[in-house]
Amino acid sequence: MIVVGLGGLLKDAACAVLKEGELAAAVEQQKVAPRHLRGGLPQEAIRAALDAAGVRPEQVQAVALARPLGEGHAARHIHLELRREFPQARVASVDHHRAHAASAYYASPFDRATVVAVDNAGDFRCGSRWRAEGNELRLEAELSFPDSLGDLYSRVTELLGFRPSMDEHKVQWLSASGEPKYAHVFREILRREGAGFRADQSWFDMDRREAGGFGARFYQALGLPEGSPVPEEMKPDLAASVQAAVEQMVMEFAGEGGNLCLAGGLGLNALLVAALERSGRWENVFVQPAAGNAGTAIGAAYSAWYHERPEAARAPLRTLCLGPEFSAEQIKRVLENCKLRFRYLPTREELLEAAVDQLRQDRIVAWMQGRMEFGPRALGNRSILASPLDPYSTENLNVYIKHREGFRKFAASVPEEAAGEYFETGPNARFLATVGRVKEKHRKTFEAAVLGPGWVRVHIVSKEENPLFHRLLEEWGRKTGLPVLYNTSFNLFGDPLVCTPRDAVRSFYSSGIDAMVVGHFLLEK
């Protein structure tokens, strides 16, 4: 049975395809469509996901839509479109938070768990807790807007001068350099009540449309004149304070014991995931790595599959490399069309040798191989790579390529077999969904990637999941003695992860990247 799931139609639309319960493809609309085509039904993502899965529309037997806002006129219109697109399929809707929960639990390796979804406000709810056993999900508690952890985090994002609902990840990384001096203030704003929280509206000014809408009481608690900008030196501490408060509140909402699964927009917060992992409250923690609205496409597909096959065996998530890939001929055609000079590397050994040689010269290398990743993180198929042995690599990446703040550090990719020598981290590092610690004897080596008190973004690479990238790390280690490369997403400021060879060429020649390996082709500047 083939099932298509659609999610994030109001924000971060995506399509996922299941074949007999196994995730065969997943693609976000923003990565495959021009900006003006990123609203409404994600037609381009649907086509790309079907192509990646090797499926024709008439083969699809069920379509599940993670509905954002109930069953109004717009939803009925979308249902009609889907029935035309998939003539043989049953079309159904899945509650937004159930889709979040399903995306986490059914992708996990557990057969019993507490499942928590926390976000800003999907279908006017902003949190839910579920009891999962076998193939069943049962709702235990939920939070309704405006009593929202995600909304509070977004308000602080705007207060600190960033874009709400877009730049929350910046607040997360900024928090690593601050102290939670004001965490008690945020705990006062969202007080514990029953199974959830209640937002005290006296902390806000409903007439203030900027800076998070905080009111006089809030500014007074911070010792600032009402409505004044937050001083630069105060921002890290405010970021650390909301981060610490939200971490504690998620733990309280989730409870403790057994296995925990996490999804929703706050599930993208790697420091939150790390706090859950190290808290000792659960035996195991799993976060759905594409935890935001796009991930509800996966959850909707899973929900439809287990509704149709309630006794089906589980098939946990094995990889996020679920998008389009391109043949050597397709790549060559683009390079020639752009009149570029390139070198073809016919064997895998030559390909790896050329990439390692570039990195040993302290050159920054764009690496595009295989299927595009689903979600916001590069996992070795659409990556920009640099040597940790180069003292200027992170500065060059931040200043001349990514054009971003210095407090935003890069991931360290390491083969699974070697990870324990350098880092302490948990299983969610497989998808770059958490942070780990650098072991003290290697602290100097990775100094440029360290966040606050020894944290580092660790990406553990397994031979089974990504054999080519694993080989690259091994070859790099064999030549240098350090099987670790810095890894950041292959995209430029404000753009999504590159998908096609043409995307890669545009980003390569619009940036300070020194060389690019796309498939078996090497381009140099």
N, C-alpha and C positions, 0 to 999 in steps of 0.2 A: 504494500500500500504506500502511495506517495502522498505526502501532506505538505502544503505550503502554509507558512505562518507569516503574517504581516503585523508590524508594530511600529510605534512611534510616529503615527501619521501627523500629529500636530508638531512634533519636534523629533528629529533624528530618525526618520522613517527608514525601515529596513525590511528585507525579505529573507526568510529561511526555508530550506527544503529538507524534509525528512524522507528517507527511504527505508521502509521497514523498521522505523524507530531509530535509525542511525542518522546523525546530522551529516548531510551530504554537501550542503552549500549554505552560505549566509553572506549577504552583501548589504551595505548601507547605501542609501540613495545619494548622499552627499559625495561619495567617492566615485560614482559612475555617471553623474548627471551634472549639466551646467547649473549654475546657481538659480536661474529663473525656473528650473524644473524640479526644485527640491520640496515643493509643497504638494499636498493631496496624495493621491494614490501613487506609490513609487514605481511607475512603469519601468524605468530603466533598471532599477534594482531587481525587479521581478525577472526581467529578461536576462540580466547578468547571472542571477542565481540559478535560473532554470538551465542556462547554458553550462554553467559550472558543474551542475549536477547531472548533465546529460539527459534532461527531461523535457518533453514537449507539453504544452498546456493541456492538451486533450488526455494526457496520461495521469493528470492530477485528480485524485479522488476526493480530497477534502481540502478546504481552505479555511483557515482560522484567523480572525482579525482581532488583535488586542485592541479593544475599543477604548478611546481616551475619554469620551464624554457621553456615555449612554447610547441610546438608540433613537436619536432624533432624525430629522429629514436628511441631514448630511450623511449619517450612517446608512440609511436606507438607500441613498443614491450610490454609495460605495458598494453596497451589496449587489446592486443591479449591475454595476460595472464588472464586479468580480465574476458574476454568473456568465457574463458575455466572454470574459477573458478565459475562464475555465469551464467549458460547457459540460463536462462530465462530473464536476465536483459538487459536493455539498458544501455550502457556505455557512459558517457559524461565527458567533462573536464570543470572545473570552474577556472576562473582567480584567481591567488593567493590572490590578495588584495580584490577582491570581496568575496572570501571565508572568509577572515578575517572579513570584514564588515558584512557579513551575520551571522557569528558566534556570533557577538555582538548584532546586532539589533533583530534578530529573537529569541534570547534567552532572550531579555529584556522584561519588562512588558509594553513597550511603543507602541503606534500605530502611532507615529510621532517623528522623532528625527534627529539630526545631528549625523553622524557616522564617526569616525576617526580611521584609522588604521595606526600605525607608527611602523616601524621595521628597520632592518639593510639594507636588500636588497633582497626582494622577487621578482622574475622575472624582475630584474634590476630596480624595483621601490622600494621606501623606505617610502612612505607615500601616503595616499589618504583620501579625504573627500567626504562624500556621503550625499545626502538628502534622507531620508527614510519616506515613508508615506504608511499606509496600509501594503500591502505585496510587495511594490516596493522599489527598491534601485536605485538611480540615481547618477552617478559620477559627482562631482562638480569640484574637483581639485586633482592633484596628484604631488608627488615629485619623481624625478628620481635620481638614484645613479650617482655621489657620493655626492649629496646634502642631506646627510642622518644624521638625529638626532641619530639614532641607531649606525651608524658607528662612529660618534664622541664619543659617550659614550663608545663604545668598544675600541677605541684608548686610551682613558683615563684609561680604565681598564687595558690594557697592560702596559701603562706608569707607573701605580702604582704597578706593579709587579704581577698582577693577570693574569688569562688566558682569552684572548678575546673570545667572543661568548660563554663563560661558566660561568664566575665569575662576571658578571655585578651586580648581587644581592649583592655581597660583597661591591662594590663601593657605592651602594645605602645605605646600613646600616652604612658604614664608614662615609658617608656624614652627618649623624645626629650629629656627634661629632665635626664637623668643621664649619667654617665660609666661606661664598661665596665671598672671597676676589678677586678671579680671574674670576668671572662670566662674566665681561666685555670682557675678552680675548676670551671666547668661543662665545660670541655674535658677536665679530669681525670675528671669523672664519666662522660662519654661519650667514650671513647677510640676512635680510628680502628682498625678491625680488618678486614683484607681489603677487600671492596667496601663495607663498612658501618661500624657502630659497635658497641661492646660497653659496656653500662652496668655500672659497677663498683658492686656492691650494698653495699660497705663504707661508702659515703657515706650509707646510709639506715638507719633503725631500723624494722624490720618491726613492732614493737609500738607505734609511735607512729602514731596514726590521724588526727592533725591537723597543720596547718602544713606540709603537703607530705610528711610522713614522713621528713624529713631527720634524720640521726643526729649523734652527737658529733663525728665527723671534719669534717662540714660546718660546724658551728657554730664549731669551733676554727679552721678556715680563714678564717672571717669575723671572728674575734676577738670572738665573742659567747658568753655563758654558754649551755650546752646547754639547748635548749627555750625560750629566752627570746624574747619578741616582737621583731620587727625594728624598730629605731628609725625614726621617720618620715623623718628626714633621710637615712637609708641606702637607703630604698626605691627612689628613682629610679636610683641606681647599680646596685642588684641587677637592676632591670628592664632597664637598658641592657646589663648584663653577659650575661644569658641571651639577650637579643635578638641581641647581637653574636655570641655563640657559636653560636646556632642558624643565623644567617645564613651563617656560615662553614662549618658542617657540611653545610648543604643544598648549598652550592656544591661542596664536595668530593664529595658523593654524586652530584651531577648531572654532574660533569666539565666539559667545555667544547667549544666549536665548533659552528657551524651554528645551528639553531633549538632553543629550549627551550620546552616546554609544562609548566605546573605545575597541580596540583590537590591535593585533600586539605585537611583543616582548616587546616593551616599556610599554604595558598595564600590564605586570607583575611587574612593578615598583610600589610598594604600596605607597611610598611617593609621587609619581606623582599623583596617584589616589586621595590621600588625599588632595593634593594641588588643584586639579580640584574640588573636593567636597566643599572645604571651600572657594573657590574663589568668590562665589556669582554670577558667570557669567551664570550659568544654573540653572533651577528649579530642575532638577534631573540629576544624573550621574550614569551610569551603566557600569561596566567593565566586559567583558567576562572573567571569572576567570582563564580559561586555555587559556590565550590570545596569546600564542606563536604559533609556527608552528603546534604543535599537534592539536591546536584548529581549524585549517583550515579543519580538517576532519569533525567536527561538521558543520562548515559553508558550506562545499561542500554538505553535506547531506541536510541541510536546503534549499540551492539554488535549488537542484534538486526537492525537495518536492514542493516548491512554484512555480517552473516552471510547474510542472505537475498539481498542484492544486492551481491556482492563487487566488481563492476566499476562500481558507481554513481558518478556524479560527486559531488564534495564540495559541501556547502552550509554554509559557515562561519556562525558566530553573527552575526546582524545586530542583534538587539535583545534586551533582557531584559524588555521590557514585554510579558509573555506571559500575564498573568492576566485576571481578570474585568474588564469595563467596564460602565457603566450608562448607560441612556438618560436624556434630559431628563425623561421622564414618570416613570421609576423614582425619580429624585432628588426630583422635585417631590412625589411621593406621600409619601416619607419626611419631607420638611420640613413638609408640611401635617399629617401624622399627629402630628408632634412639636409642632405649633402654634407654629411659628417664623416670625419676620418675615424676609423676604428680598426681594432685588431681582433680577428676571430681566434678563439682558443678552443681547438677541437676536442680536447680531452678534459676530464674532470681534474686530473693532476695539473695540467697546464693552467687551468682556470684558478685553482687554489694557489699555485705558485705565483701567478701574476698578482693576485690580490694580496698575498702575504708580502710580496716584494714592495708593493705600493705602501703598505702600512709600515713596513720597516724603514721606509724613507720619511716617516712621520707625515705622510700624506693622508688626508681625510677622504674616505672612500664611500661612495654610494653603492649599495648592494641590493639589487632587485632580482629575486629568484622565485620560481614556483608560483604558488597561489597566494594572492593578497590576503593579509590578515583581516579578520572581522574584529571590530572594536577599535578603541582609540590608541592601542599600543602596538609598536613594531616588535615582532618576535623573531626577526632574523630573515624575513623574506622581503620586506620593504624598509631597510634600515640604512642609517648613516653610521659608519664605523670609524673608530679612531683608536690609536695606541695609548694605553695607560702609561707607557714608558716615556711618552712625549710630554714634558712639563707644560707645554702650551696648548695641548689638545682641547681641553675643556674651554679655555678662553677663546680659542679659534672657533669652536663649535657654537658657543653662545654669541659671540660678538659679530663674527663675519658670516655665519651661515644661518643660524636660527634667529638671530636678532632678538634675544630674549634676556630676561633678568638673570643676574648671576646667581641668585639663590635657587634657581631651578637646575638641578643636577641631572647627570645622565646615568643610564643603567649600565651595569657591568654584566655582560653575558659570559657565562662560564659553563663548560661541560659538566653534566650531572656528576660524573665520576670524580671531578676535581673540586667541586663546590665546597666541600667540607674543609679543605685545606685553607681556604681564604675567608669564608663567610659563615655566619650562623643565620639560618633562615628557615622558613617553613615551606610546605608543598605548594602554596599559592604563588611562590616565586616562579614556578613553571610558566605562568602566564603574566609575569610582571605585575601581579595584583597586590603585592605586599612589599615591605622593606625588610632588609636584614641588617646584621651588624658585621663590620669588618673585624676580623680577628686582629688582636693587638699587634702581633708581629708583622702584619701587612698593612698597618694603618698608614705608614708613610707612603707606600706604593700607591694607594688609592685616595690620597689626601684630597685631590681635586674633585672627587666624586662624593665626598662625605657630607652628610646632612647632619647638622647639629651634633648631638652626642654619639657619634660613631655610626649613624644609620647610613645605609647605602641601598640604592635600588638594584636588587639582584635579579638577574634573569637566568634561571637554570635551564640548560638546553639538553634534551635527551636525544640519543642517537636514533631512537625509534620515531620520534615526532618530527625531527628536522635533521635528517642525516647529512645534508650538504653543509649547513651552517655549523653543525657539530664537528664535521671534518675540518672546516676552516679554523675553528677555535683550536682543534688539536694540532693542526699544522703550524698555526701561529705560536702555540706553546712549544712545539718541538724546535722551532727556529729561535725563540726568544727566552724560553724558560718560564714564560708566564702565559698560561692558556686562557687569558681574559681580554676581552675587547670592550671598549666603551661603545654603547649602542643607543642611538636615538632614532626617532621616526624619520623616514625619508619623506619630508614635506617642507615647505617653506612657511613662513609666518602667516597664519590665518587660513592656510589651505588644508584640506584633508590629506590623509596618507595617499601617496601616488598609487595609481592602479595600473595604467597602461604604459607601454614604452614611450608614447608621446608625452604623457605626464612626466615621466622620469627625465626625458631630454629637456623639457621646459624647466624643471626644477634644477637640474644639473647646471645648465648654462645661465641660470638666473641667480646663482649663488657662488660662494667661495669654495665649494667642493672641488677637490683636486682631481679625482678620478672616479669613474663609474664602471661597475661590472654589472651588466644587464644580460641575463642569460649567459651565453658563452662569448659575449662581446665586451671588449675593454675599450673605454674612451678615456683620454687624458687631456688635460689642459696644459 
